[in-house]
Amino acid sequence: MKRRILEIVKDCDNFPYNQPGETAAYEQQLSTLWKFFLPNDPRPHGYLVEPVVERMPWTEDFHVLPAPHKEIHLLPQDHAREQETWTERCERSLDALLALARARGVFPRLGKRRDERFPIVGARFPVSIERSAISLFGIVGRGVHMTVYTRTKSGLKIWVPQRNPKKSTYPGMLDNAVAGGVAAGEMPIDCLIREAEEEAGMEENMVRTAHAAGTVTWFNISDDRAGGEPGLLNPGLLYVYDLEVGPEVVLKPVDEDDVCAFHLMDVREVLDAMAEGRFKPASASVMVDFFVRHGLITAEDDEDYPEIVSRLHRLLPFATSPGAGRS
């Protein structure tokens, strides 16, 4: 059965809302979660699920405050090394914890350590964590997605990559033309340039002409498609870009272990693919946002239009900038 546009967006933004009709589900979900705090910061920066808290081999650098509080605090560390910054202290504690978790094999799907670090978005001092652990702590994931399109005599067409069927996350599903996580210390445009070259062989001078088109946000509870531990919390923040190219531009995979093919699809084909669940959920939301902004989905077409638009820009429960939450 084909899904409506609102159902496509809800596939990604599936954490309950605190609003009429969902209040009970929201409160029930929230009651099961643990909040994660950084030193000297009263604002939580992530939600952990009960099984993660129970299995995590917490070290002395963390204080586990049980119910009714249900909080995990990364401690200031009186035993910190001389001349060590707050960034170094926190990252050392997080790295040691994850190394211990791997050594004990408590999270089989965590995988090997990768030299990719993501920022804890909104922290009051720079602090990063291994990319693979973002979901374990329910921290906001930050990325860039770009829609590449062209105008033809038969109408607007969009370049859509297909993920390799052997990928561990969302295998074989359709994606946005360029997509990737923004690393610690990296600006969104720099990430976009890097990913565009790595994934589609696009030159920097072309990518720099892309139009910055705002953000798409969601709050997702993961399932088996995500490849990691199912049921983890994934609040997401994507910087979205549009790039119009001429008909002479043809996108081809650079690394077929990542992207196995690019398809040039018309609007109807993309809508059908989303309705059939063939797109990666976050990428489908970015595509819906593109269609809204370009007048391809309107209030005249869809009675759910106001909710579709609002759910594409969900207010996240965590700070997304260092100054957020200050009076």
C-alpha positions in Angstrom: 0.0 0.0 0.0 1.4 3.4 -1.0 1.8 5.9 1.8 0.6 9.5 1.9 3.2 12.3 2.2 2.5 12.8 5.9 3.1 9.1 6.5 6.4 9.4 4.6 7.5 12.3 6.9 6.3 10.4 10.0 8.5 7.4 9.0 11.5 9.6 9.9 9.9 11.9 12.6 8.4 9.1 14.6 9.0 10.1 18.2 5.6 11.1 19.8 4.7 14.7 20.2 3.4 16.3 23.4 0.1 17.4 21.8 -3.5 16.3 21.8 -3.8 12.7 20.6 -0.2 11.8 21.3 0.3 13.1 24.9 -0.1 9.6 26.5 2.4 8.0 24.1 4.8 10.9 24.5 4.7 10.7 28.3 5.1 6.9 28.2 8.1 7.1 25.9 9.7 9.9 27.9 9.3 8.0 31.1 11.6 5.2 29.8 14.5 7.5 28.9 17.6 8.7 30.6 19.0 12.2 30.1 22.7 12.7 29.3 24.5 15.8 30.8 27.9 17.4 30.2 29.9 19.0 33.1 28.7 22.4 34.4 25.8 22.5 32.0 22.2 22.1 33.3 20.8 21.3 29.8 20.6 17.7 28.7 22.3 16.7 25.4 20.9 13.3 24.7 18.4 10.6 25.6 19.6 7.0 26.4 17.3 4.0 26.4 17.1 1.7 29.4 18.9 -1.3 27.8 21.9 0.9 26.9 22.1 2.3 30.4 21.9 -1.2 31.9 24.6 -2.7 29.6 27.0 0.3 29.4 30.1 -0.3 31.7 30.0 3.1 33.3 33.4 4.3 34.6 34.1 6.6 37.6 34.0 9.5 35.2 30.2 9.2 35.0 27.5 9.5 37.7 24.4 7.4 37.1 21.5 9.0 39.0 18.7 6.4 39.2 14.9 6.9 39.1 13.1 9.1 39.6 15.8 11.3 38.1 17.2 8.9 35.5 20.2 11.0 34.6 23.7 10.3 33.4 26.3 13.0 34.2 29.8 13.2 32.8 31.7 14.5 35.8 34.1 17.4 36.0 36.9 15.0 37.1 39.0 16.2 40.0 41.8 13.9 38.9 42.1 15.6 35.5 45.5 15.9 34.0 47.4 19.2 34.4 47.0 21.6 31.5 44.1 19.4 30.1 41.2 21.4 28.6 37.5 20.6 29.1 37.4 19.3 25.6 40.2 16.9 26.2 38.8 15.7 29.6 35.4 14.9 28.2 36.6 13.3 25.1 39.1 11.1 27.0 36.3 10.0 29.3 34.0 9.2 26.5 36.7 7.3 24.5 37.7 5.2 27.5 34.0 4.3 28.1 33.5 3.2 24.5 36.8 1.3 24.5 35.6 -0.6 27.6 32.2 -1.3 26.0 33.9 -2.7 22.9 36.3 -4.8 25.0 33.4 -6.4 26.8 31.3 -6.8 23.7 28.2 -5.3 25.3 27.0 -3.7 22.0 27.6 -6.2 19.2 26.5 -3.8 16.5 28.7 -1.0 17.7 31.5 -2.2 15.4 35.1 -1.2 15.3 36.4 2.2 16.3 36.4 4.6 13.4 38.4 7.8 13.1 35.3 9.9 12.6 34.2 12.3 15.4 30.9 14.2 15.5 30.3 17.2 17.7 27.9 17.1 20.6 25.7 19.8 19.1 24.9 22.8 21.4 27.7 22.0 23.9 29.1 25.2 25.6 32.6 24.1 24.8 33.8 22.0 21.8 33.4 18.3 22.6 33.0 15.4 20.2 32.2 11.7 20.3 32.8 8.8 18.0 30.3 8.8 15.2 29.3 5.2 15.9 28.2 6.2 19.5 26.0 9.1 18.6 22.9 6.9 18.7 23.8 5.1 21.9 23.7 8.5 23.7 20.7 9.8 21.7 22.7 12.9 20.7 21.7 15.2 17.9 23.2 14.0 14.6 24.2 16.8 12.2 24.6 16.4 8.5 24.3 17.9 5.0 22.0 16.8 2.2 21.9 18.2 -1.3 19.2 17.7 -4.0 20.6 18.0 -7.5 18.1 18.6 -10.3 17.8 19.6 -13.9 15.1 21.0 -16.1 14.2 19.2 -19.3 11.6 19.5 -22.0 9.5 16.9 -20.2 9.8 18.7 -16.8 12.0 18.8 -13.8 14.1 15.7 -13.1 16.2 14.8 -10.0 19.4 12.8 -9.6 18.8 10.1 -7.1 21.5 7.7 -5.9 20.9 4.1 -4.8 22.8 2.8 -1.8 24.8 -0.3 -2.2 22.7 -3.4 -1.2 25.6 -4.6 1.0 25.7 -1.4 3.1 25.1 -2.0 6.8 22.7 1.0 7.0 19.6 1.3 4.8 21.0 -1.1 2.2 19.8 -0.6 -1.4 17.6 2.3 -0.5 17.4 5.6 -2.5 19.1 8.7 -1.1 19.7 12.4 -1.8 22.3 13.2 -4.5 24.9 14.2 -1.8 24.6 13.3 1.9 27.0 13.0 4.8 27.6 13.8 8.5 29.2 17.1 9.5 32.4 16.2 11.4 33.6 17.9 14.5 35.2 21.3 13.6 33.8 21.2 10.1 31.5 23.8 8.5 28.4 22.5 6.6 29.6 23.8 3.2 33.0 22.2 3.7 31.3 18.9 4.4 29.1 19.3 1.4 32.2 19.9 -0.9 34.0 16.9 0.6 31.0 14.5 0.3 30.1 15.7 -3.2 33.6 14.9 -4.5 33.8 11.5 -2.6 30.3 10.3 -3.6 29.6 11.9 -7.0 33.0 13.2 -8.3 31.6 16.8 -8.3 34.1 19.7 -8.5 34.2 22.3 -5.8 33.5 25.2 -8.0 30.2 23.6 -9.0 29.2 22.7 -5.5 29.9 26.2 -4.2 27.0 27.4 -6.5 24.5 25.4 -4.5 21.7 27.2 -2.8 21.6 26.9 1.0 17.9 26.2 1.7 17.6 26.0 5.4 17.3 22.9 7.7 15.2 19.8 8.1 14.9 18.3 11.6 13.3 15.2 13.1 13.3 12.9 16.1 13.6 9.3 15.1 13.3 6.0 16.9 15.6 3.6 14.9 14.5 0.2 13.5 16.5 -2.6 11.9 17.0 -0.6 8.6 19.4 1.7 10.5 21.8 -1.2 11.0 22.7 -0.5 14.7 20.9 -1.3 17.9 17.1 -1.0 17.2 15.1 1.3 19.3 17.8 4.0 19.8 16.9 7.7 19.8 18.2 9.7 16.8 17.3 13.5 16.8 18.5 14.8 13.5 19.6 18.2 12.1 20.3 18.5 8.4 21.5 21.5 6.5 19.9 21.2 3.1 21.1 22.5 -0.3 19.7 22.7 -3.8 21.8 22.6 -6.9 20.4 23.0 -10.4 22.6 21.6 -13.2 22.4 21.6 -16.9 21.2 18.5 -18.9 24.8 17.9 -19.9 25.7 17.0 -16.3 25.6 13.3 -15.5 26.2 12.0 -12.0 28.0 8.7 -11.7 29.1 6.7 -8.6 32.7 7.2 -7.4 32.8 4.5 -4.8 30.3 1.7 -5.7 30.7 0.2 -2.2 28.7 3.3 -1.1 26.5 4.2 -4.1 25.9 1.6 -6.7 24.0 3.8 -9.2 22.5 7.2 -9.9 19.0 7.4 -11.4 17.6 10.5 -13.2 14.0 10.4 -12.0 11.0 12.7 -12.8 8.8 14.1 -10.0 6.2 11.4 -10.3 8.8 8.6 -10.1 10.3 10.2 -7.0 6.8 10.6 -5.3 6.0 6.9 -6.1 9.4 5.7 -4.8 8.8 7.6 -1.5 5.3 6.3 -1.2 6.6 2.7 -1.7 9.1 3.1 1.1 12.2 2.9 -1.2 13.9 6.1 0.1 16.0 6.2 3.2 13.6 7.9 5.7 15.7 11.1 6.4 16.4 11.5 2.7 12.6 11.2 1.9 12.0 14.0 4.4 14.6 16.2 2.6 13.0 15.4 -0.7 9.5 16.3 0.6 11.0 19.6 1.9 12.4 20.2 -1.6 9.0 19.6 -3.2 7.3 21.9 -0.7 9.8 24.7 -1.4 9.5 24.3 -5.1 5.7 24.3 -5.2 5.5 20.6 -6.1 3.5 19.8 -3.0 1.0 22.5 -2.0 -2.0 23.0 0.3 -4.2 22.6 -2.7 -2.7 19.1 -3.4 -2.7 17.7 0.2 -5.0 18.4 3.2 -2.1 17.4 5.5 0.1 20.3 4.2 0.3 22.3 7.5 1.4 19.2 9.5 3.8 18.1 6.8 5.6 21.4 6.8 5.7 21.7 10.6 7.1 18.2 11.0 9.9 18.9 8.6 11.1 21.5 11.1 10.6 19.9 14.4 11.8 21.8 17.5 14.4 19.4 19.0 14.5 18.7 22.8 18.2 19.5 23.0 20.2 22.7 22.4 21.4 23.1 18.8 23.7 26.1 19.6 26.0 26.9 22.6 23.9 29.9 23.7 20.5 28.1 23.7 18.8 27.9 27.0 20.6 30.9 28.5 18.4 33.6 30.0 
